[in-house]
Every structure is written in C-alpha cells, then in structure tokens.
Amino acid sequence: MFETRIFLKETDSTMEFAKKIAGIVYPPFVVVSEIQTGGYGQYGRRWESPSGGLWFTEVFYAENSEALSLFLSLPIIRVLESLCFANVRVKWPNDIYLNGKKLAGILTKISGKTVFAGIGINVENEVPNVLTGIATTLKGNIKIGKTELLNKILKTQEEMFSEYVSSGFSPFVCEYNNHLIFLNKRVRVKVREEIISGTALGVNGEGNLIIKTGSDVIKVRNGTIIDF
C-alpha cells in the first residue's frame, strides 16, 4: 500500500510537507522525518519531535473515513503488543498510552477523499523533563529499530485496511474498547463549551464515545477528554 516512502533529515512538519507535495506525488505515500521543528497535534498543540522518535505522515485515499482516526490506533497497538509491550491502551479518540503515560498521537486531516494521517511515536528519543510525568518512550525497551517498527505498522495497517474499507469501524469496536484506557470509568469531556461527566461505556461503530450520565446515555462525536 505504501510503496512510496520519502525520508527527510529535518522538516517543520511531515503533515505540512505531505500537503505540499500531494499534487506531485500521488497517494498512497509516506513522509518520514528524523526531526520535526514544528510538529503539532490536535488543536495545533506543539508536539516535541527530536531525533530518535518516529515521526511520519501517511497519505492515502479513503472512500469512507468514518471513525478512521480511531481505526488508525489499532495497527500501532497490535504491533506494540506483538513486541511484548503489555498495558498498551488508547485514550479516545487515538492517543496511545503505555503504562499509563502517553506514548504516541495521531492527527487525521481529510481533504475530499484524501487522508493525511500524522503519527508521532516516542521511540528512542528523550522525553522533555516537563513531560516525564505524563509522557513515556520505548527507549531502552524496544529490540528493533525505527525503520522496522515503521514497516511493521504499515504492513499491519494494510492487512487490516481492506476490512475497514468493506465494513467500516464496526468489526474493530470490541478490540478498541478492550484497549480503552478509561472503559467503565468516570470521565469528563469538553464538548464545545459544555463539560459532560459520566461513566465511559465505550465507543460505537461510528466512533462516538458513549457516556452514561445518571439515567441518560450520551453519544459524543467530537470532544476533548479533560479528566479520567
């Protein structure tokens, strides 16, 4: 699926670089950079991207993109578990956690049928001191290099993608919920200017987070987890 791979020493953002070349290099392709000087995540928040991490953006076509950002977390989880990393979890919609700390993030942007999926994984890089309480890395615990890790993730995603294309996210709901870090726990979600508090019951086939608040059950399509 991703036979075209572009490797850079340094760029501001693999996402922005991929957008610039999307009219020249036809999808599917992947842009990988050793360093990002302006890496960012959801809502434009800065993502520290020093040497040693795995920073890449996938560009591909998708007729259906429902819950795609949730789906993209699963190949990463499968690969990490295959490498004997236990306690890998996902925080809705697609942040990957290891032992209770953030390890990886996914940012998905869609233009028509073209998907830009930026993925950042802390592999051999140091985590800044100010983030050590909430973020982690694979440094010292992974037995393969970054390129092999990338290859495994892309191969696993390709193997799973045909089922996603034909059936959507529904076949993956149980697997996703089994890894949801706050399943059946109390959460607080910010939806626009409203804060919703309740028990997270999991996600559905559309990728909505289902929250039980007293006698009501609420489906949250877009929101930010502020506490769990």
Secondary structure, DSSP 8 states (H G I E B T S, - for coil): ---EEEEEEEES-HHHHHHHHTTTS-SSEEEEEEEESS-B-GGG-B--B-TTSEEEEEEEE-S--TTHHHHTHHHHHHHHHHTT--SEEEETTTEEEETTEEEEEEEEEEETTEEEEEEEE-SSS---GGGTTTB---TTT--S-HHHHHHHHHHHHHHHHHHHHHHTTGGGHHHHHHHBTTTTSEEEEEETTEEEEEEEEEE-TT--EEEEETTEEEEESS-EEEE-
